Structure formats: structure tokens, C-alpha cells
């Protein structure tokens, strides 16, 4: 039999050859594209994904491989950075007057070089451990607002726990206070009752916007898992709140959580003094990015000052708007600088190599290092990825304490010696270092550190310490799942 040029077998051969060429072309191309400006572990994970599943892997990479914000957002951040730098030269000159350990001063200089905010003295800090107490404290301050309320939270929900706070926001707006609210679109959308909250906001005089919205019909599109993870409340520029807590009831409105008694454990800080102005600049920057409305008066730095006494505090912004991973560099600096003890609380501890080396090196050089994590996590892959690091940590001498299930220890803070306390929205994982917009506050005050030590003592009293012998006896299947999850954690 004679086959024509357009017969099926010939076409099949050419089609197979074309598919093979495209397949090889994808593999060769990504070898020289993906490693650019990425961690080797992240690049290797993406390459493995694409080599095993070329077409699916390539589509996933195109959707999730770019963690940069839009040009407009990056330019907006750069303009704010320049304005802060020019407006705080005299304030920054006060930092050399700090008389504490040299490594603390070095950390302050690092933060300002990367995040532009100077360290400011004359602040008061109150840590709030109770979940409802924190919500009520924020509501109380909103009830006193005279000029403006700026609220920015990753997750917001109108429910029984937050109803009082929402009512105070509505009442403030009714009496003429400028109330502005930002919440992350996808973070809040996933919570039951989202549409009810939107209806409530629309019925009020509150000005509100979604952060990093994914609304393709309106031309709003970006990498789907870029998130604004910050938690900030500023009232009249007089008082500010920040920490780990979202505005939602402690079981996150999930029936499965209520069934097993799972609630989130948080820590928030209430701040007064010059540092509140820097938190407000972070809000004003994010508001401008979402609305293109410039809050010029709230971006002003001429009223900032640094006073003797009180707590010396410094705000550290981080996220895709900064290419230097400000939070990671600060954490590593503090870990390498510690002279006595380090205590860390992190719900999602999935370190990159640099952070893993920093924390294990601290333990190996004789520093007492403690890590508080949840006994049972709320996110399967992240929790198992976290578990994959326990063996290396325990062998290095890090003491790991498991906060009892079913509670989720969501608080994000740590202390270094008796000199520095850190609190904010940032987890110690690669997502918080590269993908999420985060806020961190470094507090340099022994009294504040003692407040945080009291919180840590409470955790220690109810937690169980994990021992290396116990961990090495875990089932082979559990070890396998942990290791697979560790690989997926690097896909950024």
C-alpha cells in the first residue's frame, strides 16, 4: 500500500516530532530562565515540576512564578520611600545616641537602609494576649476617634466577635470621622459570610477597598497568591495596633473548627507615640495603591520626632514592593547577634537555607534557642513542610515546644536576649519573605521584652517539649509526607 503525503501515519509522525521538539524546547528554555533571581531551591523545585509535567508545570509557573507587583504599585512604593528618606534625615541622626549593644544599633541601621523608616523613641507599648480583649481594645479606641480611622487587615469578617468593632466603625463614619478600611480580597473572600460583610460595608459611610483584588472583568489580575498580609489599625495618628490577629472570630467561622474546639491564639500590640506615624504611612501607601488617592497629609514626616525615654521602636515593611526581603534579613541579623537566648513563636516555620543556618548556628554556639509551634497545624502542606525541619533543629540543640491541639498558635513574635522584641504579621516562611506584604515592629526596651517573656512563659507552661528520640521514631510514611510537603513549600 502507498501512503499519500497527507495520510494519517505520516501526519502522526510529524505531530509526534513536533510535540517532542516543543517538549524539549520548553525544558531547555526554562533551564536558563527560571534560575534567574530565584533561590536555587526554588528554581530546582520549579524545574522538577516542569520536567515531570512540562505543559502543566509551565502553566503553573506562568501563573505563580512571578512575585513582582505591578509597575504602578512598585513606583508608588518607591515614591513613598524617597519621601520618607528625604523627610527623616534629622530624625535618623538621633539613632547614634543609642547606648545599648552595638548589634542592636546595627540592626536599626539595616532596617532603615532597607525599609526607610527610622527608629523612634518616646513610645509606649502594651501587649494584648487575649483574643476578644484585643478586639474590644481596638473598638474602644475607634469609639474615641475624632479625625480618622485607618484599618488594614488580611482577613475581615462581620460576626459575633467583631460586631462591636464594626458598629464603632459605622458610628465613627456617621459622626463625620473619615473611616478607611482595607482587607485582602482573597484572604477575606474565603471566609463564610463574606457577602454579608460587603453588604454591611456598602450600607455604611465607611470608605473601603479590597487589597490586591482579583477581578479579571475589571482588568485587575496578578499572580493569584500574592497577598497583603498586614494587620494595622491607626486612630487619629494617636494610637496604633499591629500584630498577628485578623478581624474575625477565633474559629475563623469554620464548622469543622468549632466541632473540635479549634481556636486561633494571637498576640497584638497597642502603640502610642511617634511610631504610630510610621504605621500610618504604611496604611496610606497601601490605600494609595488600591485607590490612587494620595493621603498627602498622612504621608508627611515633618511632625515625626524621637524622644528620650519610653520604648525605642522601628517599623519594618516588607513584601514584593521591596526586593531585599527586609524581614528575612532582620531576622537573620538578630539570630546571628544573640548572646544569651532566643525565643520564637511562629505558626508557619518553613525557613529558607539562610534562616535555617542562622537558627541552628545560634543553638550550636551555645545560645538557648526555643521555638514554639502548634502541635497540629491548620494547613496540611505547610504543617508537614514545617515538620520536615524538626530533626535538623533538634539535632542542633533547638528546643521545640508544641502548643497543645486543637489550638492554633498563630502569634508571630520573638525575643533576643533582654534587648529586642519583634512582633508583626510575618511568619517565618518563604511566603512571608517573598510573596506577602508584611509589617514588622522591632521594639528595643527591656520592659517590653519582659512583657513578651511573660507571654512566652505562659506558652511554655502549657506546651509539650518535643524530644529528638521521640521524633526519630515517627512512622516512615509520616517522614515521607513531610519531605514531599517540604518540596512544595519552595514553589514560589
C-alpha positions in Angstrom: 0.0 0.0 0.0 1.2 3.5 -0.8 0.6 6.3 1.7 0.0 9.9 0.5 1.7 12.9 2.0 -1.4 13.7 3.9 -2.1 10.2 5.2 -2.6 9.5 8.9 0.7 7.7 9.7 2.8 10.5 8.2 0.8 13.1 10.0 1.2 11.2 13.2 4.9 11.1 12.8 5.2 14.8 12.2 2.8 15.6 15.0 4.8 13.4 17.4 8.1 15.0 16.3 6.5 18.5 16.8 5.3 17.6 20.3 8.8 16.2 21.1 10.5 19.4 19.8 8.2 21.6 21.8 8.7 19.5 24.9 12.5 19.6 24.6 12.3 23.4 23.8 10.4 24.1 27.0 12.9 22.1 29.1 15.9 23.8 27.5 14.4 27.3 27.7 13.4 27.0 31.4 16.9 25.9 32.4 18.2 29.4 31.5 15.1 31.4 32.6 13.8 30.0 35.9 17.1 30.2 38.0 17.3 34.0 37.3 16.9 36.0 40.6 15.5 33.0 42.5 16.8 30.8 45.3 18.4 27.7 44.0 16.0 25.5 45.9 13.0 27.4 44.5 14.4 27.2 41.0 15.1 23.5 41.3 11.5 22.8 42.6 10.1 24.6 39.5 12.4 22.8 37.2 11.4 19.4 38.6 7.8 20.3 38.3 8.2 21.3 34.6 10.5 18.4 33.7 7.9 15.9 35.1 4.8 17.7 33.8 6.1 20.1 31.1 2.8 21.6 30.0 1.0 21.7 33.3 4.2 22.8 35.1 4.7 25.6 32.6 1.2 26.9 33.0 1.6 26.8 36.8 4.9 28.7 36.5 3.3 31.4 34.3 0.5 31.8 36.9 2.6 31.6 40.1 6.2 32.1 39.1 6.3 35.9 39.1 6.1 37.5 42.5 6.5 41.1 41.5 3.8 43.7 41.9 2.6 45.8 39.0 4.8 48.6 37.8 2.4 51.2 39.2 2.5 49.7 42.7 6.3 49.5 42.6 6.6 53.1 41.5 4.2 54.2 44.2 6.2 52.4 46.9 9.5 53.9 45.5 8.0 57.4 45.6 6.9 56.9 49.3 10.4 55.6 50.2 12.1 58.6 48.6 9.7 61.0 50.5 10.4 59.2 53.8 14.2 59.2 53.2 14.2 63.0 52.5 11.9 63.9 55.4 13.6 61.9 58.2 17.3 62.8 57.8 17.3 64.8 61.0 15.3 62.2 62.9 17.6 59.5 61.7 20.6 61.4 63.2 19.3 60.5 66.7 20.0 56.8 66.2 23.7 57.1 67.0 22.7 58.3 70.5 21.6 54.8 71.4 23.8 53.4 74.2 22.8 49.7 74.1 24.5 46.8 72.5 26.3 47.6 69.2 24.4 44.8 67.4 21.1 46.4 68.1 22.2 49.7 66.6 23.5 47.8 63.6 20.0 46.2 63.2 18.4 49.6 63.4 20.6 50.9 60.6 19.9 47.8 58.5 16.1 48.3 58.9 16.4 52.0 57.8 18.6 51.2 54.8 16.1 48.6 53.6 12.7 49.8 54.7 13.5 53.6 55.1 11.7 54.1 58.4 14.0 55.4 61.3 13.9 54.1 64.8 11.8 56.4 67.0 11.9 56.8 70.8 9.3 58.0 73.3 6.7 55.3 72.6 4.6 53.2 74.9 3.8 49.5 74.2 1.2 47.3 75.6 1.0 43.6 74.5 -2.6 42.1 74.4 -2.7 38.3 74.7 -6.5 37.8 74.9 -8.3 37.4 71.6 -11.5 39.2 72.5 -9.7 41.7 74.7 -7.7 42.8 71.6 -10.9 43.3 69.5 -12.5 45.2 72.3 -9.5 47.4 72.9 -9.5 48.3 69.2 -13.2 49.0 69.3 -12.8 51.2 72.3 -10.2 53.4 70.6 -12.4 53.7 67.5 -15.2 55.0 69.7 -12.9 57.9 70.7 -11.9 58.8 67.1 -12.2 62.4 66.2 -10.5 62.8 62.8 -9.8 59.4 61.1 -9.6 55.7 61.5 -7.4 53.6 59.2 -7.9 49.9 59.4 -6.0 47.3 57.3 -6.3 43.6 57.9 -5.6 40.5 55.8 -8.9 38.9 56.9 -12.1 40.8 57.9 -15.4 39.3 58.9 -18.6 40.7 60.4 -19.5 38.2 63.1 -20.4 38.0 66.8 -16.8 38.6 67.9 -16.2 41.6 65.6 -19.7 43.1 65.7 -18.8 45.7 68.3 -15.8 46.8 66.3 -17.9 47.1 63.1 -20.5 49.1 65.0 -17.9 51.5 66.2 -16.5 51.9 62.7 -20.0 52.6 61.4 -20.8 55.1 64.2 -17.5 56.9 63.7 -18.2 57.3 60.0 -21.7 58.6 60.8 -20.4 61.3 63.1 -18.1 62.6 60.4 -14.8 60.7 61.1 -13.0 59.6 57.9 -13.1 55.8 58.2 -11.0 53.9 55.7 -10.9 50.1 55.6 -8.6 47.8 53.6 -8.9 44.0 53.5 -7.2 41.4 51.4 -9.6 40.3 48.6 -8.8 36.5 48.5 -8.0 36.3 52.2 -11.4 37.6 53.2 -13.3 36.0 50.3 -12.5 32.5 51.6 -14.3 33.2 54.9 -18.0 32.3 55.2 -20.2 35.4 55.4 -18.1 37.5 53.0 -21.0 38.8 51.0 -22.8 39.8 54.3 -19.8 41.8 55.2 -19.7 43.5 51.8 -23.4 44.4 52.1 -22.8 45.9 55.6 -19.9 48.0 54.3 -21.9 49.2 51.4 -24.7 50.3 53.7 -22.4 52.4 55.8 -20.4 55.6 55.2 -17.1 53.7 55.6 -14.7 54.0 52.7 -13.4 50.6 51.9 -11.4 48.7 49.3 -10.2 45.2 48.5 -6.4 44.8 48.6 -4.7 43.1 45.7 -8.1 42.3 44.1 -8.5 39.5 41.6 -11.3 40.9 39.4 -10.5 40.0 35.7 -13.7 41.5 34.4 -12.4 44.9 35.7 -8.8 44.3 34.5 -7.5 43.5 37.9 -5.2 40.5 37.6 -1.9 39.4 39.0 -0.3 36.3 40.5 -3.3 34.8 42.3 -1.4 34.1 45.6 0.2 37.5 46.2 -1.4 38.6 49.4 -1.4 41.7 51.6 -1.0 40.0 55.0 -0.6 43.2 57.1 -2.7 43.9 60.3 -2.7 47.6 61.1 -5.2 49.9 62.9 -4.4 53.6 63.4 -6.8 56.0 65.2 -6.2 59.8 64.7 -2.5 59.2 64.4 -2.6 58.9 68.2 -2.8 55.1 68.8 -2.0 52.1 66.7 -2.4 48.4 66.8 -0.4 45.7 65.0 0.4 42.0 65.4 -0.9 38.7 64.2 -4.7 38.9 64.7 -7.2 39.2 61.9 -10.7 40.8 62.5 -12.6 37.6 62.7 -14.0 35.3 65.4 -11.4 32.8 66.9 -12.6 29.7 65.0 -12.5 31.6 61.6 -16.2 30.8 61.1 -15.5 27.2 60.2 -17.8 24.5 61.4 -15.1 21.9 61.5 -13.0 24.1 63.8 -15.9 24.7 66.1 -16.6 20.9 66.2 -13.2 20.1 67.5 -12.8 23.3 69.6 -10.0 24.7 67.4 -9.4 28.4 68.0 -6.6 30.8 67.0 -4.2 32.1 69.6 -2.9 35.6 68.9 -0.7 38.5 70.2 -1.3 42.1 69.4 0.5 45.3 70.4 -1.1 48.6 71.3 1.3 51.5 70.5 1.3 55.2 71.3 3.9 57.8 70.4 5.9 58.7 67.2 5.9 55.1 66.0 2.2 55.4 65.2 3.0 57.8 62.4 5.2 55.2 60.6 2.4 52.6 60.8 0.1 55.2 59.3 2.4 55.8 56.4 2.2 52.1 55.6 -1.5 52.3 55.6 -1.5 55.4 53.4 0.8 53.7 50.9 -1.4 50.7 50.6 -4.5 52.9 50.4 -2.9 54.9 47.5 -2.0 51.6 45.7 -5.7 50.5 45.8 -7.5 53.8 45.2 -4.9 56.1 43.6 -6.0 58.6 46.2 -3.0 60.3 47.9 -3.3 60.8 51.6 -0.7 63.5 51.5 -1.2 64.8 55.0 -0.8 61.3 56.4 2.4 60.8 54.4 4.0 63.8 56.0 7.1 63.2 58.1 7.7 66.7 59.4 5.8 66.1 62.6 7.8 62.9 63.4 10.2 63.2 66.3 12.2 60.9 68.6 12.0 61.5 72.3 14.2 60.2 75.1 12.6 57.6 77.4 9.9 55.2 76.6 10.3 52.5 74.1 12.5 52.8 71.0 10.6 51.2 68.1 11.1 50.8 64.4 8.6 49.7 61.7 10.0 47.3 59.1 7.8 47.0 55.9 8.4 44.0 53.6 6.9 42.3 50.6 7.1 42.2 46.8 7.4 46.0 46.8 10.9 45.6 48.3 13.4 43.4 46.5 15.6 43.0 49.6 13.4 40.7 51.8 13.6 43.1 54.7 12.0 40.8 57.3 14.3 37.9 56.5 17.4 40.0 56.7 16.4 41.4 60.0 15.6 38.0 61.5 18.9 36.6 60.3 20.8 39.6 61.7 19.2 39.2 65.1 19.7 35.4 65.2 23.4 35.8 64.5 23.8 38.7 67.0 22.2 37.0 70.0 24.4 36.5 73.0 22.2 34.7 75.5 18.8 33.5 74.4 16.3 33.5 71.5 12.6 32.6 71.8 10.5 32.3 68.6 6.7 31.9 68.2 5.7 31.2 64.6 2.6 29.4 63.3 4.3 28.5 60.0 8.1 27.9 60.4 9.3 26.9 56.9 12.8 28.5 56.7 14.9 29.1 53.7 18.5 27.9 54.0 19.8 31.2 55.4 17.3 31.2 58.2 17.8 27.5 59.0 21.6 28.1 59.2 21.1 31.2 61.4 18.9 29.5 63.9 20.9 26.2 64.1 24.2 28.1 64.3 22.8 30.1 67.2 22.0 26.9 69.1 25.3 25.3 68.2 27.3 28.3 69.6 25.6 27.9 72.9 22.6 30.3 72.7 19.4 29.0 74.3 17.0 28.8 71.4 13.3 28.0 71.8 10.7 27.5 69.1 7.0 27.5 69.8 4.8 25.9 67.1 1.4 24.3 67.0 1.1 20.6 67.8 -1.5 20.3 65.0 -1.5 22.8 62.2 -4.4 24.2 60.3 -2.8 23.9 56.8 -1.8 20.4 55.8 1.1 21.0 53.4 2.6 23.9 55.4 2.4 22.0 58.7 4.1 18.9 57.2 6.7 21.1 55.5 7.4 22.6 58.9 7.8 19.2 60.5 10.4 18.2 57.9 12.8 20.7 59.6 12.4 19.4 63.2 15.1 16.8 63.0 17.8 19.3 61.9 16.6 21.8 64.5 16.6 19.3 67.4 20.0 17.9 66.5 21.4 21.4 66.5 20.1 21.9 70.0 17.0 24.0 69.4 14.2 23.3 71.9 10.8 22.8 70.2 7.6 23.3 72.2 4.3 22.0 70.8 1.4 24.3 71.7 -1.5 21.9 72.5 -4.0 21.0 69.9 -6.7 21.7 68.9 -5.5 25.4 69.3 -3.5 27.1 66.5 -0.7 29.2 67.9 -1.0 32.0 65.3 1.0 34.6 67.2 4.1 35.8 65.4 6.9 37.2 67.6 10.3 36.6 69.1 12.7 38.0 71.6 16.5 38.2 71.5 18.3 38.3 74.9 16.8 41.0 77.1 17.2 43.7 74.5 14.9 43.2 71.5 11.3 42.1 70.9 9.8 41.6 67.5 6.1 41.5 66.7 4.1 41.7 63.5 2.3 39.9 60.7 5.2 38.0 59.3 5.6 34.2 59.5 9.0 32.6 59.3 8.4 31.0 55.9 9.3 31.7 52.3 5.8 33.0 51.6 6.2 35.8 54.1 9.7 36.6 52.9 8.8 36.9 49.2 5.1 36.9 48.4 3.2 38.6 51.2 3.2 42.3 52.1 4.0 42.2 55.8 4.6 44.6 58.7 7.1 44.0 61.5 7.9 46.2 64.5 11.2 46.0 66.3 10.9 47.1 69.9 14.1 48.0 71.9 13.0 48.2 75.5 13.8 45.7 78.3 10.4 46.3 79.9 8.6 45.3 76.6 10.9 42.3 76.2 9.9 41.3 79.8 6.2 41.6 78.7 6.9 39.2 75.9 8.8 36.9 78.1 5.7 36.7 80.3 3.7 35.6 77.2 6.4 33.1 76.3 6.3 31.7 79.9 2.6 31.1 79.5 3.2 29.2 76.3 5.9 27.1 77.9 3.7 26.2 80.8 1.0 24.6 78.7 3.1 23.2 75.8 4.9 19.9 75.5 8.6 19.8 74.6 9.4 17.6 71.6 12.5 15.4 72.1 14.8 14.1 69.4 14.4 10.5 70.4 10.6 10.7 70.1 10.8 12.4 66.7 13.2 9.9 65.2 10.7 7.1 66.0 7.9 8.6 63.9 6.5 6.3 61.1 8.2 6.1 57.8 5.0 7.3 56.0 4.9 10.4 58.1 8.5 11.2 57.2 7.8 10.7 53.5 4.8 13.1 53.6 6.8 15.7 55.5 9.6 15.6 52.9 7.2 15.8 49.9 5.5 18.8 51.6 8.9 20.4 52.1 9.5 20.3 48.3 6.2 22.0 47.5 6.9 24.8 50.0 9.7 26.2 47.7 7.5 26.7 44.7 7.5 30.5 44.7 
